Amino acid sequence: MGQEYRLKQLADHLGAELQGNADCIIRGLNTLQQAGEGELAFLASKAYQQYLATTGASAVILHPAQAADYAGNQLIMTNPYLGYARVSELFNPVAPLPEGIHPTAVIDDSARIDKTAAIGPHVTVGAGAQIGSGTSIGPGCCIGADVLIGENCRLAANVTLYQGVSIGNLVSIHSGAVIGGDGFGFANDRGHWVKIHQLGSVEIGDRVEIGACTTVDRGALGNTIIKSGVIIDNLVQIAHNVEVGENTAIAGCCGIAGSTIIGKNCILAGGVGIVGHIRLCDSVTVTGMSMVTKSITEPGSYSSGTPLSETTEWRRSAVRFGQLDKWAQRLTKIEKNQVR
């Protein structure tokens, strides 16, 4: 049987104001459109307010400004989306692995694993690795030699940590992620590529989340650094010697080239590309599919590229893009003639 809570318990958990039946039983979460009896919904965007009157939810998390628009049970707080995030943990269906080491795991004799850690089936742990208390290592993970993993971390199935990677506390890494693979470094010798061996590693701070199939390359000499509080989506590529500042968010399919430094509290939307050897200051937002080709020194929102349009119109615009330089030169000549 799943978890269930009285509405008063959830209000206390969230620090929310309760209006309605404190003994109402909540057994799960759902959207306003799809929620039914025993489920808690939330309203965080005006785009969904139209569903408030018809929702089948037993209770709704609402902003004070929307409270008068709903007659049912309510949990009122200034940030309903944050409330949803915090209550979602209570209904998380992921079952923890049991403490201890599964008999199919292969553990080097010199590895140190806290007795409260959970090591799943077919995990390998290399020489000198250390795994802290309360950490869970999912099935099929490969933990390289001298890897350090802190306390209360969770690695889902089939995560790979290369030799020497260091991970802080409360880190979550999803399936298929590869941390510490070689950075893409090669020198050209008369048409032939000569590999530059990557001698650094990767440092990951506390409370970091890394999505499925994301890759974080080890540094060429120094380390690639992901600081505390960073959240990284699926299918992100972070190249060697990149540094990502505290609490920065990186959405899916971003690609960050080598030796780039990204400040704290930045947001990179989906599909953003960043060239190497540049710096983004703190509190920068880059909108989806933008290409960043130079350093950003002032906080704010930045965009590049052209928005979607009908194909025929886009083709006309593309032709005009190629004519801009010619037009600019003609305009300069006209202005000079007018000045005379």
For each residue, the residues with C-beta under 8 A, 3 or more apart:
1: 4
2: 27 28 91 93
3: 27 90 91
4: 1 25 26 27 38
5: 9 10 13 25 26 90
6: 9 10 22 23 24 25 26
7: 10 11 18 20 21 22 23 24 25 26 58 59 73 75
8: 11 12 18 22 23
9: 5 6 12 13
10: 5 6 7 13 14 16 26 40 59 75 87 90
11: 7 8 14 15 16 17 18 22 75
12: 8 9 15
13: 5 9 10 86 87 90
14: 10 11 61 75 77 83 86 87
15: 11 12 77
16: 10 11 61 75 76 77 83
17: 11 74 75 76 77
18: 7 8 11 22 73 74 75 76
19: 67 73 74 76
20: 7 24 59 72 73 74
21: 7 24 73
22: 6 7 8 11 18
23: 6 7 8
24: 6 7 20 21 58 59 73
25: 4 5 6 7 38 58
26: 4 5 6 7 10 38 39 40 58 59
27: 2 3 4 38 39
28: 2 38 39 40 91
29: 35 39 40 41 42 84 87 88 91
30: 34 35 36 39 40 41 57
31: 34 35 41 48 51
32: 35 41 42 43 48 51 52 55 57 60
33: 48 51 55
34: 30 31
35: 29 30 31 32 39 40 41 55 56 57 58
36: 30 39 56 57
37: 56 58
38: 4 25 26 27 28 58
39: 26 27 28 29 30 35 36 56 57 58
40: 10 26 28 29 30 35 57 58 59 60 61 75 87
41: 29 30 31 32 35 55 57 59 60 61
42: 29 32 60 61 62 80 81 83 84
43: 32 48 49 52 60 61 62 63 66 80
44: 48 80 81 84
45: 48 49
46: 49
47:
48: 31 32 33 43 44 45 51 52
49: 43 45 46 52 66 69
50: 53
51: 31 32 33 48 54 55
52: 32 43 48 49 55 60 66 69 70
53: 50 69 70
54: 51
55: 32 33 35 41 51 52 60 72
56: 35 36 37 39
57: 30 32 35 36 39 40 41 60 72
58: 7 24 25 26 35 37 38 39 40 72 73
59: 7 10 20 24 26 40 41 72 73 74 75
60: 32 40 41 42 43 52 55 57 70 72 73 74 75
61: 14 16 40 41 42 43 74 75 76 77 80 83 84 87
62: 42 43 66 67 70 74 75 76 77 80
63: 43 66 67 76 77 78 79 80
64: 67 76 78
65:
66: 43 49 52 62 63 69 70
67: 19 62 63 64 70 74 76
68:
69: 49 52 53 66
70: 52 53 60 62 66 67 74
71:
72: 20 55 57 58 59 60
73: 7 18 19 20 21 24 58 59 60
74: 17 18 19 20 59 60 61 62 67 70
75: 7 10 11 14 16 17 18 40 59 60 61 62 83
76: 16 17 18 19 61 62 63 64 67
77: 14 15 16 17 61 62 63 80 82 83
78: 63 64
79: 63 82 83
80: 42 43 44 61 62 63 77 83 84
81: 42 44 84 85
82: 77 79 85 86
83: 14 16 42 61 75 77 79 80 86 87
84: 29 42 44 61 80 81 87 88
85: 81 82 88
86: 13 14 82 83 89
87: 10 13 14 29 40 61 83 84 90 91
88: 29 84 85 91 92
89: 86 92
90: 3 5 10 13 87
91: 2 3 28 29 87 88
92: 88 89
93: 2
94:
95:
96: 118 136
97: 118 119 120 136 137 138
98: 118
99: 115 116 117 118
100: 115 118 119
101: 105 107 113 119
102: 105 119 120 121 122 123
103:
104: 121 122
105: 101 102 119 120 121 122 123 124 125
106: 123 124 125
107: 101 111 113 119 123 124 125
108: 111 125 126 127 128 129 145
109:
110: 127 128
111: 107 108 125 126 127 128 129 130 131
112: 129 130 131
113: 101 107 117 119 125 130 131
114: 117 131 132 133 134 135 151
115: 99 100
116: 99 133 134
117: 99 113 114 131 132 133 134 135 136 137
118: 96 97 98 99 100 135 136 137
119: 97 100 101 102 105 107 113 123 125 131 137
120: 97 102 105 123 136 137 138 139 140 141 157
121: 102 104 105 139 140
122: 102 104 105 139 140
123: 102 105 106 107 119 120 137 138 139 140 141 142 143
124: 105 106 107 141 142 143
125: 105 106 107 108 111 113 119 129 131 137 143
126: 108 111 129 143 144 145 146 147 163
127: 108 110 111 145 146
128: 108 110 111 145 146
129: 108 111 112 125 126 143 144 145 146 147 148 149
130: 111 112 113 147 148 149
131: 111 112 113 114 117 119 125 135 137 143 149
132: 114 117 135 149 150 151 152 153 169
133: 114 116 117 151 152
134: 114 116 117 151 152
135: 114 117 118 131 132 149 150 151 152 153 154 155
136: 96 97 117 118 120 153 154 155
137: 97 117 118 119 120 123 125 131 141 143 149 155
138: 97 120 123 141 154 155 156 157 158 159 175
139: 120 121 122 123 157 158
140: 120 121 122 123 157 158
141: 120 123 124 137 138 155 157 158 159 160 161
142: 123 124 159 160 161
143: 123 124 125 126 129 131 137 147 149 161
144: 126 129 147 160 161 162 163 164 165 180
145: 108 126 127 128 129 163 164
146: 126 127 128 129 163 164
147: 126 129 130 143 144 161 162 163 164 165 166 167
148: 129 130 165 166 167
149: 129 130 131 132 135 137 143 153 155 161 167 171
150: 132 135 153 167 168 169 170 171 206
151: 114 132 133 134 135 169 170
152: 132 133 134 135 169 170
153: 132 135 136 149 150 167 169 170 171 172 173
154: 135 136 138 171 172 173
155: 135 136 137 138 141 149 159 161 172 173
156: 138 159 173 174 175 212
157: 120 138 139 140 141 175
158: 138 139 140 141 175 176
159: 138 141 142 155 156 173 174 175 176 177 178 179
160: 141 142 144 177 178 179 180 181
161: 141 142 143 144 147 149 155 165 167 179 180
162: 144 147 165 178 179 180 181 201 202 218
163: 126 144 145 146 147 180 201
164: 144 145 146 147 180 201 218
165: 144 147 148 161 162 179 180 201 202 204 218
166: 147 148 201 202 203 204
167: 147 148 149 150 153 161 171 173 179 204 208
168: 150 171 204 205 206 207 208 228
169: 132 150 151 152 153 206 207
170: 150 151 152 153 206 207
171: 149 150 153 154 167 168 204 206 207 208 209 210
172: 153 154 155 208 209 210
173: 153 154 155 156 159 167 177 179 209 210
174: 156 159 177 209 210 211 212 214 234
175: 138 156 157 158 159 212 213
176: 158 159 212 213
177: 159 160 173 174 210 211 212 213 214 215 216
178: 159 160 162 181 214 215 216
179: 159 160 161 162 165 167 173 202 204 210 215 216
180: 144 160 161 162 163 164 165 201 202 216 217 218
181: 160 162 178 215 217 218
182: 185 197 198 217 218 240
183: 198 217 218 219 220 224 239 240 241 258
184: 217 239 240 258
185: 182 195 196 198 220 240 258
186: 193 194 195 196
187: 193 194 196
188: 191 192 193 194
189: 192 193 194
190:
191: 188
192: 188 189
193: 186 187 188 189
194: 186 187 188 189
195: 185 186
196: 185 186 187 220
197: 182
198: 182 183 185 217 218 219 220 240
199: 219 220 221
200: 218 219 220 221 222 223 224 240 241
201: 162 163 164 165 166 180 218 219 223 224
202: 162 165 166 179 180 216 217 218 219 223 224 225 226
203: 166 223 224 225 226
204: 165 166 167 168 171 179 208 210 216 226
205: 168 208 226 227 228 229 230 246
206: 150 168 169 170 171 228 229
207: 168 169 170 171 228 229
208: 167 168 171 172 204 205 226 228 229 230 231 232
209: 171 172 173 174 230 231 232
210: 171 172 173 174 177 179 204 214 216 226 232
211: 174 177 214 232 233 234 235 236 252
212: 156 174 175 176 177 234 235
213: 175 176 177 234 235
214: 174 177 178 210 211 232 233 234 235 236 237 238
215: 177 178 179 181 236 237 238
216: 177 178 179 180 202 204 210 224 226 238
217: 180 181 182 183 184 198 202 224 238 239 240 242 258
218: 162 164 165 180 181 182 183 198 200 201 202 223 224 240
219: 183 198 199 200 201 202 222 223 224 240 241
220: 183 185 196 198 199 200 240 241 258
221: 199 200 241
222: 200 219 241
223: 200 201 202 203 218 219 241
224: 183 200 201 202 203 216 217 218 219 238 239 240 241 242 243
225: 202 203 242 243 244
226: 202 203 204 205 208 210 216 230 232 238 244
227: 205 230 243 244 245 246 248 264
228: 168 205 206 207 208 246 247
229: 205 206 207 208 246 247 248
230: 205 208 209 226 227 244 245 246 247 248 249 250
231: 208 209 248 249 250
232: 208 209 210 211 214 226 236 238 249 250
233: 211 214 236 250 251 252 253 254 270
234: 174 211 212 213 214 252
235: 211 212 213 214 252 253
236: 211 214 215 232 233 250 251 252 253 254 255 256
237: 214 215 254 255 256
238: 214 215 216 217 224 226 232 242 244 250 256
239: 183 184 217 224 242 255 256 257 258 259 260 276
240: 182 183 184 185 198 200 217 218 219 220 224 258 259
241: 183 200 219 220 221 222 223 224 258 259
242: 217 224 225 238 239 256 257 258 259 260 261 262
243: 224 225 227 260 261 262
244: 225 226 227 230 238 248 250 256 262
245: 227 230 248 261 262 263 264 265 266 282
246: 205 227 228 229 230 264 265
247: 228 229 230 264 265
248: 227 229 230 231 244 245 262 263 264 265 266 267 268
249: 230 231 232 266 267 268
250: 230 231 232 233 236 238 244 254 256 268 272
251: 233 236 254 267 268 269 270 271 272 288
252: 211 233 234 235 236 270 271
253: 233 235 236 270 271
254: 233 236 237 250 251 268 270 271 272 273 274
255: 236 237 239 272 273 274
256: 236 237 238 239 242 244 250 260 262 268 273 274
257: 239 242 260 273 274 275 276 277
258: 183 184 185 217 220 239 240 241 242 276 277
259: 239 240 241 242 276 277
260: 239 242 243 256 257 274 275 276 277 278 279 280
261: 242 243 245 278 279 280
262: 242 243 244 245 248 256 266 268 274 279 280 284
263: 245 248 266 279 280 281 282 283 284
264: 227 245 246 247 248 282 283
265: 245 246 247 248 282 283
266: 245 248 249 262 263 280 282 283 284 285 286
267: 248 249 251 284 285 286
268: 248 249 250 251 254 256 262 272 274 286
269: 251 272 285 286 287 288 289 290
270: 233 251 252 253 254 288 289
271: 251 252 253 254 288 289
272: 250 251 254 255 268 269 286 287 288 289 290 291 292
273: 254 255 256 257 290 291 292
274: 254 255 256 257 260 262 268 278 280 286 291 292
275: 257 260 278 291 292 293 294
276: 239 257 258 259 260
277: 257 258 259 260
278: 260 261 274 275 292 293 294 295 296
279: 260 261 262 263 295 296 297
280: 260 261 262 263 266 274 284 286 292 295 296
281: 263 284 296 297 298 299
282: 245 263 264 265 266 299
283: 263 264 265 266 299 300
284: 262 263 266 267 280 281 296 299 300 301 302
285: 266 267 269 300 301 302
286: 266 267 268 269 272 274 280 290 292 301 302 303
287: 269 272 290 301 302 303
288: 251 269 270 271 272
289: 269 270 271 272 305
290: 269 272 273 286 287 302 303 304 305
291: 272 273 274 275 304 305
292: 272 273 274 275 278 280 286 296 302 304
293: 275 278
294: 275 278
295: 278 279 280
296: 278 279 280 281 284 292 302
297: 279 281
298: 281
299: 281 282 283 284
300: 283 284 285
301: 284 285 286 287
302: 284 285 286 287 290 292 296
303: 286 287 290
304: 290 291 292
305: 289 290 291
306: 309 314 317
307:
308:
309: 306 313 314 317
310: 313 314
311: 314 315
312: 315 316
313: 309 310 316 317
314: 306 309 310 311 317 318
315: 311 312 318 319
316: 312 313 319 320
317: 306 309 313 314 320 321
318: 314 315 321 322
319: 315 316 322 323
320: 316 317 323 324
321: 317 318 324
322: 318 319
323: 319 320 326 327
324: 320 321 327 328
325: 328 329
326: 323 329 330
327: 323 324 330 331
328: 324 325 331 332
329: 325 326 332 333
330: 326 327 333 334
331: 327 328 334 335
332: 328 329 335 336
333: 329 330 336 337
334: 330 331 337 338
335: 331 332 338 339
336: 332 333 339 340
337: 333 334 340
338: 334 335
339: 335 336
340: 336 337
